[in-house]
Amino acid sequence: MNVEQLMSKNVKTCSAYDTLELAARIMWENDCGAVPIVDTDDRPIGMITDRDICMAGYTQGMQYWQIPVATAASKTIFSVHPSDSLQTAEEMMRAHQVRRLVVTNDRGQLVGILSLGDLARHAGRRADDVSVDEVAQTLSGVCLRKPEAATAGVIGGP
C-alpha cells in the first residue's frame, strides 16, 4: 500500500499572508489540527497547527485577526510523494518527529496530507500493510522529547 491510498486529498490551505483567525476557522470547519501554507503555485511553504495559533496569540498579545500566519507557522515541512510506501512515510515521521507529512506531486504542488491518525485508523482495521505495532513505534518516535526541550524548563519536564 502507498501514501496515496491513505492520504487526505481534499486539503484546505491558506497563504502566509492570511490571518490566524482564518487558519483557525479552516481547522474548526474541517475538523483538523493543521493547515498547510502554500504559495501561489500551490507548493507547500509551511504548516500551521492549532498549537501554533494559541502560542502566537499568547506570546504576541494580539487578536488572531491581527496576526499573519507567516509569523506563527513552521517553515520546516517534510514531504512524501503519493507513490511512496507507508513504511517510508512512517520512517520520515519518526526521523523528524512530525505527526503530518505533506504529499506533493512531481512539480512540488500539494496533493494531500498523510497523518499519524490516518495510519492509526488504517491499522485499527487490521490491515496487513500497516501494523498496530508499526504505528505504535511511529507514535513513540514522534513523541520522544527533543534534546532542547529537556533543558528549556518546560512544564512537565524532569
CNS distance restraints for C-alpha pairs under 8 A (distance, minus, plus):
assign (resid   1 and name CA) (resid   5 and name CA) 6.79 0.50 0.50
assign (resid   1 and name CA) (resid  85 and name CA) 6.38 0.50 0.50
assign (resid   1 and name CA) (resid  86 and name CA) 6.65 0.50 0.50
assign (resid   1 and name CA) (resid 129 and name CA) 6.34 0.50 0.50
assign (resid   2 and name CA) (resid   6 and name CA) 7.40 0.50 0.50
assign (resid   2 and name CA) (resid  82 and name CA) 6.80 0.50 0.50
assign (resid   2 and name CA) (resid  83 and name CA) 5.61 0.50 0.50
assign (resid   2 and name CA) (resid  84 and name CA) 5.56 0.50 0.50
assign (resid   2 and name CA) (resid  85 and name CA) 4.35 0.50 0.50
assign (resid   2 and name CA) (resid  86 and name CA) 5.35 0.50 0.50
assign (resid   3 and name CA) (resid   7 and name CA) 5.88 0.50 0.50
assign (resid   3 and name CA) (resid  80 and name CA) 7.88 0.50 0.50
assign (resid   3 and name CA) (resid  81 and name CA) 7.21 0.50 0.50
assign (resid   3 and name CA) (resid  82 and name CA) 4.99 0.50 0.50
assign (resid   3 and name CA) (resid  83 and name CA) 6.09 0.50 0.50
assign (resid   3 and name CA) (resid  84 and name CA) 5.72 0.50 0.50
assign (resid   3 and name CA) (resid  85 and name CA) 5.89 0.50 0.50
assign (resid   3 and name CA) (resid  86 and name CA) 5.53 0.50 0.50
assign (resid   3 and name CA) (resid  89 and name CA) 7.40 0.50 0.50
assign (resid   3 and name CA) (resid 114 and name CA) 7.06 0.50 0.50
assign (resid   4 and name CA) (resid  81 and name CA) 7.95 0.50 0.50
assign (resid   4 and name CA) (resid  82 and name CA) 4.38 0.50 0.50
assign (resid   4 and name CA) (resid  83 and name CA) 6.32 0.50 0.50
assign (resid   4 and name CA) (resid  84 and name CA) 7.99 0.50 0.50
assign (resid   6 and name CA) (resid 114 and name CA) 6.92 0.50 0.50
assign (resid   6 and name CA) (resid 118 and name CA) 6.36 0.50 0.50
assign (resid   6 and name CA) (resid 119 and name CA) 7.43 0.50 0.50
assign (resid   6 and name CA) (resid 122 and name CA) 7.80 0.50 0.50
assign (resid   7 and name CA) (resid 103 and name CA) 7.83 0.50 0.50
assign (resid   7 and name CA) (resid 112 and name CA) 5.91 0.50 0.50
assign (resid   7 and name CA) (resid 113 and name CA) 5.37 0.50 0.50
assign (resid   7 and name CA) (resid 114 and name CA) 4.50 0.50 0.50
assign (resid   7 and name CA) (resid 115 and name CA) 7.40 0.50 0.50
assign (resid   7 and name CA) (resid 118 and name CA) 6.99 0.50 0.50
assign (resid   8 and name CA) (resid 112 and name CA) 5.34 0.50 0.50
assign (resid   8 and name CA) (resid 113 and name CA) 5.27 0.50 0.50
assign (resid   8 and name CA) (resid 114 and name CA) 6.30 0.50 0.50
assign (resid   9 and name CA) (resid 111 and name CA) 6.24 0.50 0.50
assign (resid   9 and name CA) (resid 112 and name CA) 4.51 0.50 0.50
assign (resid   9 and name CA) (resid 113 and name CA) 6.87 0.50 0.50
assign (resid  10 and name CA) (resid 112 and name CA) 6.90 0.50 0.50
assign (resid  11 and name CA) (resid  35 and name CA) 7.94 0.50 0.50
assign (resid  11 and name CA) (resid 111 and name CA) 7.70 0.50 0.50
assign (resid  11 and name CA) (resid 112 and name CA) 5.96 0.50 0.50
assign (resid  11 and name CA) (resid 113 and name CA) 7.05 0.50 0.50
assign (resid  12 and name CA) (resid  26 and name CA) 7.00 0.50 0.50
assign (resid  12 and name CA) (resid  30 and name CA) 7.95 0.50 0.50
assign (resid  12 and name CA) (resid  35 and name CA) 6.64 0.50 0.50
assign (resid  12 and name CA) (resid  36 and name CA) 7.53 0.50 0.50
assign (resid  13 and name CA) (resid  26 and name CA) 7.99 0.50 0.50
assign (resid  13 and name CA) (resid  35 and name CA) 5.59 0.50 0.50
assign (resid  13 and name CA) (resid  36 and name CA) 5.23 0.50 0.50
assign (resid  13 and name CA) (resid  37 and name CA) 5.83 0.50 0.50
assign (resid  13 and name CA) (resid  38 and name CA) 6.64 0.50 0.50
assign (resid  14 and name CA) (resid  18 and name CA) 6.39 0.50 0.50
assign (resid  14 and name CA) (resid  22 and name CA) 7.93 0.50 0.50
assign (resid  14 and name CA) (resid  23 and name CA) 6.74 0.50 0.50
assign (resid  14 and name CA) (resid  35 and name CA) 7.05 0.50 0.50
assign (resid  14 and name CA) (resid  36 and name CA) 6.68 0.50 0.50
assign (resid  14 and name CA) (resid  37 and name CA) 5.14 0.50 0.50
assign (resid  14 and name CA) (resid  38 and name CA) 6.34 0.50 0.50
assign (resid  15 and name CA) (resid  37 and name CA) 5.16 0.50 0.50
assign (resid  15 and name CA) (resid  38 and name CA) 5.47 0.50 0.50
assign (resid  15 and name CA) (resid  39 and name CA) 6.36 0.50 0.50
assign (resid  15 and name CA) (resid  69 and name CA) 7.35 0.50 0.50
assign (resid  16 and name CA) (resid  37 and name CA) 6.17 0.50 0.50
assign (resid  16 and name CA) (resid  38 and name CA) 7.38 0.50 0.50
assign (resid  16 and name CA) (resid  39 and name CA) 7.74 0.50 0.50
assign (resid  16 and name CA) (resid  68 and name CA) 6.76 0.50 0.50
assign (resid  16 and name CA) (resid  69 and name CA) 5.14 0.50 0.50
assign (resid  16 and name CA) (resid  70 and name CA) 4.55 0.50 0.50
assign (resid  17 and name CA) (resid  68 and name CA) 5.58 0.50 0.50
assign (resid  17 and name CA) (resid  69 and name CA) 6.17 0.50 0.50
assign (resid  17 and name CA) (resid  70 and name CA) 6.53 0.50 0.50
assign (resid  18 and name CA) (resid  22 and name CA) 6.60 0.50 0.50
assign (resid  18 and name CA) (resid  23 and name CA) 7.51 0.50 0.50
assign (resid  18 and name CA) (resid  68 and name CA) 5.64 0.50 0.50
assign (resid  18 and name CA) (resid  69 and name CA) 5.69 0.50 0.50
assign (resid  19 and name CA) (resid  23 and name CA) 6.59 0.50 0.50
assign (resid  19 and name CA) (resid  64 and name CA) 6.68 0.50 0.50
assign (resid  19 and name CA) (resid  65 and name CA) 5.43 0.50 0.50
assign (resid  19 and name CA) (resid  66 and name CA) 6.68 0.50 0.50
assign (resid  19 and name CA) (resid  67 and name CA) 5.49 0.50 0.50
assign (resid  19 and name CA) (resid  68 and name CA) 4.37 0.50 0.50
assign (resid  19 and name CA) (resid  69 and name CA) 5.21 0.50 0.50
assign (resid  20 and name CA) (resid  24 and name CA) 6.02 0.50 0.50
assign (resid  20 and name CA) (resid  53 and name CA) 6.22 0.50 0.50
assign (resid  20 and name CA) (resid  64 and name CA) 5.00 0.50 0.50
assign (resid  20 and name CA) (resid  65 and name CA) 6.06 0.50 0.50
assign (resid  20 and name CA) (resid  66 and name CA) 7.76 0.50 0.50
assign (resid  20 and name CA) (resid  67 and name CA) 5.86 0.50 0.50
assign (resid  20 and name CA) (resid  68 and name CA) 6.05 0.50 0.50
assign (resid  20 and name CA) (resid  69 and name CA) 5.32 0.50 0.50
assign (resid  21 and name CA) (resid  25 and name CA) 6.19 0.50 0.50
assign (resid  21 and name CA) (resid  64 and name CA) 4.84 0.50 0.50
assign (resid  21 and name CA) (resid  65 and name CA) 4.91 0.50 0.50
assign (resid  22 and name CA) (resid  26 and name CA) 6.19 0.50 0.50
assign (resid  22 and name CA) (resid  65 and name CA) 7.61 0.50 0.50
assign (resid  23 and name CA) (resid  27 and name CA) 6.35 0.50 0.50
assign (resid  23 and name CA) (resid  35 and name CA) 6.88 0.50 0.50
assign (resid  23 and name CA) (resid  48 and name CA) 7.66 0.50 0.50
assign (resid  23 and name CA) (resid  69 and name CA) 7.49 0.50 0.50
assign (resid  24 and name CA) (resid  28 and name CA) 6.15 0.50 0.50
assign (resid  24 and name CA) (resid  50 and name CA) 6.94 0.50 0.50
assign (resid  24 and name CA) (resid  53 and name CA) 7.35 0.50 0.50
assign (resid  25 and name CA) (resid  29 and name CA) 5.99 0.50 0.50
assign (resid  26 and name CA) (resid  30 and name CA) 5.95 0.50 0.50
assign (resid  26 and name CA) (resid  35 and name CA) 7.64 0.50 0.50
assign (resid  27 and name CA) (resid  31 and name CA) 5.59 0.50 0.50
assign (resid  27 and name CA) (resid  32 and name CA) 4.87 0.50 0.50
assign (resid  27 and name CA) (resid  33 and name CA) 5.85 0.50 0.50
assign (resid  27 and name CA) (resid  34 and name CA) 6.71 0.50 0.50
assign (resid  27 and name CA) (resid  35 and name CA) 7.06 0.50 0.50
assign (resid  27 and name CA) (resid  50 and name CA) 7.64 0.50 0.50
assign (resid  28 and name CA) (resid  32 and name CA) 6.91 0.50 0.50
assign (resid  33 and name CA) (resid  49 and name CA) 5.60 0.50 0.50
assign (resid  33 and name CA) (resid  50 and name CA) 5.39 0.50 0.50
assign (resid  34 and name CA) (resid  47 and name CA) 6.75 0.50 0.50
assign (resid  34 and name CA) (resid  48 and name CA) 5.50 0.50 0.50
assign (resid  34 and name CA) (resid  49 and name CA) 4.15 0.50 0.50
assign (resid  34 and name CA) (resid  50 and name CA) 6.26 0.50 0.50
assign (resid  35 and name CA) (resid  47 and name CA) 5.80 0.50 0.50
assign (resid  35 and name CA) (resid  48 and name CA) 5.39 0.50 0.50
assign (resid  35 and name CA) (resid  49 and name CA) 6.47 0.50 0.50
assign (resid  36 and name CA) (resid  44 and name CA) 6.35 0.50 0.50
assign (resid  36 and name CA) (resid  45 and name CA) 7.68 0.50 0.50
assign (resid  36 and name CA) (resid  46 and name CA) 5.98 0.50 0.50
assign (resid  36 and name CA) (resid  47 and name CA) 4.41 0.50 0.50
assign (resid  36 and name CA) (resid  48 and name CA) 6.37 0.50 0.50
assign (resid  36 and name CA) (resid 102 and name CA) 7.65 0.50 0.50
assign (resid  37 and name CA) (resid  44 and name CA) 5.64 0.50 0.50
assign (resid  37 and name CA) (resid  45 and name CA) 5.64 0.50 0.50
assign (resid  37 and name CA) (resid  46 and name CA) 4.84 0.50 0.50
assign (resid  37 and name CA) (resid  47 and name CA) 5.36 0.50 0.50
assign (resid  37 and name CA) (resid  48 and name CA) 7.09 0.50 0.50
assign (resid  37 and name CA) (resid  73 and name CA) 7.94 0.50 0.50
assign (resid  38 and name CA) (resid  42 and name CA) 5.09 0.50 0.50
assign (resid  38 and name CA) (resid  43 and name CA) 5.14 0.50 0.50
assign (resid  38 and name CA) (resid  44 and name CA) 4.28 0.50 0.50
assign (resid  38 and name CA) (resid  45 and name CA) 5.39 0.50 0.50
assign (resid  38 and name CA) (resid  46 and name CA) 6.98 0.50 0.50
assign (resid  38 and name CA) (resid 110 and name CA) 7.89 0.50 0.50
assign (resid  39 and name CA) (resid  43 and name CA) 5.46 0.50 0.50
assign (resid  39 and name CA) (resid  44 and name CA) 6.52 0.50 0.50
assign (resid  39 and name CA) (resid  45 and name CA) 6.55 0.50 0.50
assign (resid  41 and name CA) (resid 109 and name CA) 7.04 0.50 0.50
assign (resid  42 and name CA) (resid 109 and name CA) 5.17 0.50 0.50
assign (resid  42 and name CA) (resid 110 and name CA) 5.91 0.50 0.50
assign (resid  43 and name CA) (resid 104 and name CA) 7.90 0.50 0.50
assign (resid  43 and name CA) (resid 108 and name CA) 5.65 0.50 0.50
assign (resid  43 and name CA) (resid 109 and name CA) 4.30 0.50 0.50
assign (resid  43 and name CA) (resid 110 and name CA) 5.68 0.50 0.50
assign (resid  44 and name CA) (resid  77 and name CA) 7.86 0.50 0.50
assign (resid  44 and name CA) (resid 102 and name CA) 7.60 0.50 0.50
assign (resid  44 and name CA) (resid 108 and name CA) 7.71 0.50 0.50
assign (resid  44 and name CA) (resid 109 and name CA) 6.83 0.50 0.50
assign (resid  44 and name CA) (resid 110 and name CA) 6.15 0.50 0.50
assign (resid  45 and name CA) (resid  75 and name CA) 6.17 0.50 0.50
assign (resid  45 and name CA) (resid  76 and name CA) 7.81 0.50 0.50
assign (resid  45 and name CA) (resid  77 and name CA) 7.29 0.50 0.50
assign (resid  46 and name CA) (resid  73 and name CA) 6.14 0.50 0.50
assign (resid  46 and name CA) (resid  74 and name CA) 5.36 0.50 0.50
assign (resid  46 and name CA) (resid  75 and name CA) 4.27 0.50 0.50
assign (resid  46 and name CA) (resid  76 and name CA) 6.16 0.50 0.50
assign (resid  46 and name CA) (resid  77 and name CA) 5.92 0.50 0.50
assign (resid  47 and name CA) (resid  73 and name CA) 5.46 0.50 0.50
assign (resid  47 and name CA) (resid  74 and name CA) 5.29 0.50 0.50
assign (resid  47 and name CA) (resid  75 and name CA) 6.64 0.50 0.50
assign (resid  47 and name CA) (resid  76 and name CA) 7.72 0.50 0.50
assign (resid  47 and name CA) (resid  77 and name CA) 6.83 0.50 0.50
assign (resid  48 and name CA) (resid  52 and name CA) 6.11 0.50 0.50
assign (resid  48 and name CA) (resid  53 and name CA) 7.30 0.50 0.50
assign (resid  48 and name CA) (resid  69 and name CA) 7.35 0.50 0.50
assign (resid  48 and name CA) (resid  72 and name CA) 6.98 0.50 0.50
assign (resid  48 and name CA) (resid  73 and name CA) 4.47 0.50 0.50
assign (resid  48 and name CA) (resid  74 and name CA) 6.22 0.50 0.50
assign (resid  49 and name CA) (resid  53 and name CA) 6.48 0.50 0.50
assign (resid  49 and name CA) (resid  73 and name CA) 7.44 0.50 0.50
assign (resid  50 and name CA) (resid  54 and name CA) 6.40 0.50 0.50
assign (resid  51 and name CA) (resid  55 and name CA) 6.11 0.50 0.50
assign (resid  52 and name CA) (resid  56 and name CA) 6.03 0.50 0.50
assign (resid  52 and name CA) (resid  72 and name CA) 5.82 0.50 0.50
assign (resid  52 and name CA) (resid  73 and name CA) 6.60 0.50 0.50
assign (resid  53 and name CA) (resid  57 and name CA) 6.23 0.50 0.50
assign (resid  53 and name CA) (resid  64 and name CA) 7.75 0.50 0.50
assign (resid  53 and name CA) (resid  72 and name CA) 6.68 0.50 0.50
assign (resid  54 and name CA) (resid  58 and name CA) 6.25 0.50 0.50
assign (resid  55 and name CA) (resid  59 and name CA) 5.90 0.50 0.50
assign (resid  56 and name CA) (resid  60 and name CA) 5.61 0.50 0.50
assign (resid  56 and name CA) (resid  61 and name CA) 7.87 0.50 0.50
assign (resid  56 and name CA) (resid  67 and name CA) 7.98 0.50 0.50
assign (resid  56 and name CA) (resid  71 and name CA) 7.90 0.50 0.50
assign (resid  56 and name CA) (resid  72 and name CA) 5.87 0.50 0.50
assign (resid  57 and name CA) (resid  61 and name CA) 5.68 0.50 0.50
assign (resid  57 and name CA) (resid  62 and name CA) 5.78 0.50 0.50
assign (resid  57 and name CA) (resid  63 and name CA) 6.36 0.50 0.50
assign (resid  57 and name CA) (resid  64 and name CA) 6.18 0.50 0.50
assign (resid  57 and name CA) (resid  67 and name CA) 7.84 0.50 0.50
assign (resid  58 and name CA) (resid  62 and name CA) 7.63 0.50 0.50
assign (resid  62 and name CA) (resid  66 and name CA) 6.35 0.50 0.50
assign (resid  62 and name CA) (resid  67 and name CA) 7.00 0.50 0.50
assign (resid  63 and name CA) (resid  67 and name CA) 6.89 0.50 0.50
assign (resid  67 and name CA) (resid  71 and name CA) 7.17 0.50 0.50
assign (resid  68 and name CA) (resid  72 and name CA) 7.53 0.50 0.50
assign (resid  69 and name CA) (resid  73 and name CA) 5.90 0.50 0.50
assign (resid  77 and name CA) (resid 101 and name CA) 7.40 0.50 0.50
assign (resid  77 and name CA) (resid 102 and name CA) 7.40 0.50 0.50
assign (resid  78 and name CA) (resid  92 and name CA) 7.89 0.50 0.50
assign (resid  78 and name CA) (resid 101 and name CA) 5.59 0.50 0.50
assign (resid  78 and name CA) (resid 102 and name CA) 6.39 0.50 0.50
assign (resid  79 and name CA) (resid 101 and name CA) 5.28 0.50 0.50
assign (resid  79 and name CA) (resid 102 and name CA) 4.71 0.50 0.50
assign (resid  79 and name CA) (resid 103 and name CA) 5.42 0.50 0.50
assign (resid  79 and name CA) (resid 104 and name CA) 6.56 0.50 0.50
assign (resid  80 and name CA) (resid  84 and name CA) 6.47 0.50 0.50
assign (resid  80 and name CA) (resid  89 and name CA) 6.71 0.50 0.50
assign (resid  80 and name CA) (resid 101 and name CA) 6.75 0.50 0.50
assign (resid  80 and name CA) (resid 102 and name CA) 6.49 0.50 0.50
assign (resid  80 and name CA) (resid 103 and name CA) 4.97 0.50 0.50
assign (resid  80 and name CA) (resid 104 and name CA) 6.35 0.50 0.50
assign (resid  81 and name CA) (resid 103 and name CA) 5.33 0.50 0.50
assign (resid  81 and name CA) (resid 104 and name CA) 5.35 0.50 0.50
assign (resid  81 and name CA) (resid 105 and name CA) 6.04 0.50 0.50
assign (resid  81 and name CA) (resid 106 and name CA) 7.74 0.50 0.50
assign (resid  82 and name CA) (resid 103 and name CA) 6.24 0.50 0.50
assign (resid  82 and name CA) (resid 104 and name CA) 7.07 0.50 0.50
assign (resid  82 and name CA) (resid 105 and name CA) 7.11 0.50 0.50
assign (resid  84 and name CA) (resid  88 and name CA) 6.46 0.50 0.50
assign (resid  84 and name CA) (resid  89 and name CA) 7.20 0.50 0.50
assign (resid  85 and name CA) (resid  89 and name CA) 6.54 0.50 0.50
assign (resid  86 and name CA) (resid  90 and name CA) 6.12 0.50 0.50
assign (resid  86 and name CA) (resid 130 and name CA) 7.57 0.50 0.50
assign (resid  87 and name CA) (resid  91 and name CA) 6.12 0.50 0.50
assign (resid  88 and name CA) (resid  92 and name CA) 6.25 0.50 0.50
assign (resid  89 and name CA) (resid  93 and name CA) 6.24 0.50 0.50
assign (resid  89 and name CA) (resid 101 and name CA) 7.67 0.50 0.50
assign (resid  90 and name CA) (resid  94 and name CA) 6.22 0.50 0.50
assign (resid  90 and name CA) (resid 135 and name CA) 7.77 0.50 0.50
assign (resid  90 and name CA) (resid 138 and name CA) 6.05 0.50 0.50
assign (resid  91 and name CA) (resid  95 and name CA) 6.03 0.50 0.50
assign (resid  91 and name CA) (resid 138 and name CA) 7.41 0.50 0.50
assign (resid  92 and name CA) (resid  96 and name CA) 6.06 0.50 0.50
assign (resid  92 and name CA) (resid  97 and name CA) 8.00 0.50 0.50
assign (resid  93 and name CA) (resid  97 and name CA) 5.40 0.50 0.50
assign (resid  93 and name CA) (resid  98 and name CA) 4.98 0.50 0.50
assign (resid  93 and name CA) (resid  99 and name CA) 6.29 0.50 0.50
assign (resid  93 and name CA) (resid 100 and name CA) 7.25 0.50 0.50
assign (resid  93 and name CA) (resid 101 and name CA) 7.38 0.50 0.50
assign (resid  93 and name CA) (resid 138 and name CA) 6.82 0.50 0.50
assign (resid  93 and name CA) (resid 141 and name CA) 7.81 0.50 0.50
assign (resid  93 and name CA) (resid 142 and name CA) 6.52 0.50 0.50
assign (resid  94 and name CA) (resid  98 and name CA) 6.95 0.50 0.50
assign (resid  94 and name CA) (resid 138 and name CA) 5.40 0.50 0.50
assign (resid  94 and name CA) (resid 139 and name CA) 7.58 0.50 0.50
assign (resid  94 and name CA) (resid 140 and name CA) 7.98 0.50 0.50
assign (resid  94 and name CA) (resid 141 and name CA) 4.70 0.50 0.50
assign (resid  94 and name CA) (resid 142 and name CA) 5.16 0.50 0.50
assign (resid  95 and name CA) (resid 141 and name CA) 7.41 0.50 0.50
assign (resid  95 and name CA) (resid 142 and name CA) 7.82 0.50 0.50
assign (resid  96 and name CA) (resid 142 and name CA) 7.42 0.50 0.50
assign (resid  97 and name CA) (resid 141 and name CA) 6.37 0.50 0.50
assign (resid  97 and name CA) (resid 142 and name CA) 3.93 0.50 0.50
assign (resid  97 and name CA) (resid 143 and name CA) 6.80 0.50 0.50
assign (resid  97 and name CA) (resid 144 and name CA) 7.53 0.50 0.50
assign (resid  98 and name CA) (resid 142 and name CA) 5.76 0.50 0.50
assign (resid  99 and name CA) (resid 115 and name CA) 5.71 0.50 0.50
assign (resid  99 and name CA) (resid 116 and name CA) 5.26 0.50 0.50
assign (resid  99 and name CA) (resid 142 and name CA) 6.74 0.50 0.50
assign (resid 100 and name CA) (resid 113 and name CA) 6.72 0.50 0.50
assign (resid 100 and name CA) (resid 114 and name CA) 5.69 0.50 0.50
assign (resid 100 and name CA) (resid 115 and name CA) 4.28 0.50 0.50
assign (resid 100 and name CA) (resid 116 and name CA) 6.31 0.50 0.50
assign (resid 101 and name CA) (resid 113 and name CA) 5.70 0.50 0.50
assign (resid 101 and name CA) (resid 114 and name CA) 5.28 0.50 0.50
assign (resid 101 and name CA) (resid 115 and name CA) 6.37 0.50 0.50
assign (resid 102 and name CA) (resid 110 and name CA) 6.82 0.50 0.50
assign (resid 102 and name CA) (resid 111 and name CA) 7.90 0.50 0.50
assign (resid 102 and name CA) (resid 112 and name CA) 6.11 0.50 0.50
assign (resid 102 and name CA) (resid 113 and name CA) 4.58 0.50 0.50
assign (resid 102 and name CA) (resid 114 and name CA) 6.47 0.50 0.50
assign (resid 103 and name CA) (resid 110 and name CA) 5.89 0.50 0.50
assign (resid 103 and name CA) (resid 111 and name CA) 5.64 0.50 0.50
assign (resid 103 and name CA) (resid 112 and name CA) 4.84 0.50 0.50
assign (resid 103 and name CA) (resid 113 and name CA) 5.33 0.50 0.50
assign (resid 103 and name CA) (resid 114 and name CA) 6.90 0.50 0.50
assign (resid 104 and name CA) (resid 108 and name CA) 5.14 0.50 0.50
assign (resid 104 and name CA) (resid 109 and name CA) 5.08 0.50 0.50
assign (resid 104 and name CA) (resid 110 and name CA) 4.54 0.50 0.50
assign (resid 104 and name CA) (resid 111 and name CA) 5.33 0.50 0.50
assign (resid 104 and name CA) (resid 112 and name CA) 6.95 0.50 0.50
assign (resid 105 and name CA) (resid 109 and name CA) 5.50 0.50 0.50
assign (resid 105 and name CA) (resid 110 and name CA) 6.68 0.50 0.50
assign (resid 105 and name CA) (resid 111 and name CA) 6.45 0.50 0.50
assign (resid 114 and name CA) (resid 118 and name CA) 6.44 0.50 0.50
assign (resid 114 and name CA) (resid 119 and name CA) 7.94 0.50 0.50
assign (resid 115 and name CA) (resid 119 and name CA) 6.69 0.50 0.50
assign (resid 116 and name CA) (resid 120 and name CA) 6.19 0.50 0.50
assign (resid 116 and name CA) (resid 135 and name CA) 7.62 0.50 0.50
assign (resid 116 and name CA) (resid 138 and name CA) 7.92 0.50 0.50
assign (resid 116 and name CA) (resid 139 and name CA) 7.40 0.50 0.50
assign (resid 117 and name CA) (resid 121 and name CA) 6.06 0.50 0.50
assign (resid 118 and name CA) (resid 122 and name CA) 6.26 0.50 0.50
assign (resid 119 and name CA) (resid 123 and name CA) 6.11 0.50 0.50
assign (resid 119 and name CA) (resid 130 and name CA) 7.09 0.50 0.50
assign (resid 119 and name CA) (resid 135 and name CA) 6.60 0.50 0.50
assign (resid 120 and name CA) (resid 124 and name CA) 6.01 0.50 0.50
assign (resid 120 and name CA) (resid 132 and name CA) 7.14 0.50 0.50
assign (resid 120 and name CA) (resid 135 and name CA) 6.07 0.50 0.50
assign (resid 121 and name CA) (resid 125 and name CA) 6.79 0.50 0.50
assign (resid 122 and name CA) (resid 126 and name CA) 7.32 0.50 0.50
assign (resid 122 and name CA) (resid 127 and name CA) 6.55 0.50 0.50
assign (resid 122 and name CA) (resid 130 and name CA) 6.89 0.50 0.50
assign (resid 123 and name CA) (resid 127 and name CA) 5.56 0.50 0.50
assign (resid 123 and name CA) (resid 128 and name CA) 8.00 0.50 0.50
assign (resid 123 and name CA) (resid 130 and name CA) 5.17 0.50 0.50
assign (resid 123 and name CA) (resid 131 and name CA) 5.30 0.50 0.50
assign (resid 123 and name CA) (resid 132 and name CA) 5.26 0.50 0.50
assign (resid 123 and name CA) (resid 135 and name CA) 7.33 0.50 0.50
assign (resid 124 and name CA) (resid 132 and name CA) 6.81 0.50 0.50
assign (resid 126 and name CA) (resid 130 and name CA) 7.88 0.50 0.50
assign (resid 126 and name CA) (resid 131 and name CA) 7.13 0.50 0.50
assign (resid 126 and name CA) (resid 132 and name CA) 7.81 0.50 0.50
assign (resid 127 and name CA) (resid 131 and name CA) 6.79 0.50 0.50
assign (resid 130 and name CA) (resid 134 and name CA) 6.79 0.50 0.50
assign (resid 130 and name CA) (resid 135 and name CA) 7.33 0.50 0.50
assign (resid 131 and name CA) (resid 135 and name CA) 6.44 0.50 0.50
assign (resid 132 and name CA) (resid 136 and name CA) 6.10 0.50 0.50
assign (resid 133 and name CA) (resid 137 and name CA) 6.17 0.50 0.50
assign (resid 134 and name CA) (resid 138 and name CA) 6.20 0.50 0.50
assign (resid 135 and name CA) (resid 139 and name CA) 6.10 0.50 0.50
assign (resid 136 and name CA) (resid 140 and name CA) 6.03 0.50 0.50
assign (resid 137 and name CA) (resid 141 and name CA) 6.08 0.50 0.50
assign (resid 138 and name CA) (resid 142 and name CA) 6.08 0.50 0.50
assign (resid 139 and name CA) (resid 143 and name CA) 6.10 0.50 0.50
assign (resid 140 and name CA) (resid 144 and name CA) 6.32 0.50 0.50
assign (resid 145 and name CA) (resid 149 and name CA) 6.51 0.50 0.50
assign (resid 145 and name CA) (resid 150 and name CA) 6.85 0.50 0.50
assign (resid 146 and name CA) (resid 150 and name CA) 6.82 0.50 0.50
assign (resid 147 and name CA) (resid 151 and name CA) 7.17 0.50 0.50
assign (resid 148 and name CA) (resid 152 and name CA) 6.19 0.50 0.50
assign (resid 149 and name CA) (resid 153 and name CA) 7.35 0.50 0.50
assign (resid 149 and name CA) (resid 154 and name CA) 6.55 0.50 0.50
assign (resid 150 and name CA) (resid 154 and name CA) 7.29 0.50 0.50
assign (resid 150 and name CA) (resid 157 and name CA) 6.43 0.50 0.50
assign (resid 150 and name CA) (resid 158 and name CA) 7.17 0.50 0.50
assign (resid 153 and name CA) (resid 157 and name CA) 6.49 0.50 0.50
